Amino acid sequence: MSIDIKQFHDLILAPTLNAIGMYSKEACQLIIGTGCQESQFKFIHQENGGPALGFFQCEYNTYRSIITDTFMYDINMKHRFLAVLGFELVPEFNSLVWNMKLMCLVCRLHYHRIQAPIPTDLPGQAAYYKKYYNTPLGEATKKEYIDNFNEYAAHIWES
């Protein structure tokens, strides 16, 4: 069993990205696809005792890098980030277990660091995910990403 991904998109992801001025359909699709691939929106702690947390399976060093690098160079983003969360201080890494807005923000900031634009089509997003999120060293494949997206989330954007 997983959460309702359409509700997650409509009630958490899209409003969170809008609040920080980083919403786009492509960004939402990429983030949803990342969750479908990384955890199927079921796991908030990496299977087999691994270190990654949240639906997007972020590891501690990645979290610290995203927070430190982004906020060092963009104080306005830090203020928007904290305002959306309702916090005065940056949350601890373990907050990725329970804070869905934080999960979304960290995943979006991860992709925001990439200079290449987010592709508009699913195969392009699968390649983007593989190159920039899972990396060539990761076990995921583009086909697996597409299959998981189609199984769990394609209905969100169907007319």
Buried (B, 14 or more C-beta within 10 A) or exposed (E): EBEEBEEBBEEBBBBBBEBBEBBEEBBBBBBBBBBBBBBBBEBBBBEEEEEBBBBBBBBEEBBEBBBEEBBEEBEEBBEBBBEBBEEEEBBEBEBBEEBBBBBBBBBBBBBBEEEEEBBEEBEBBBBBBBEBBBEEEEEBEBEBBBBBBEEBBBEBEEE
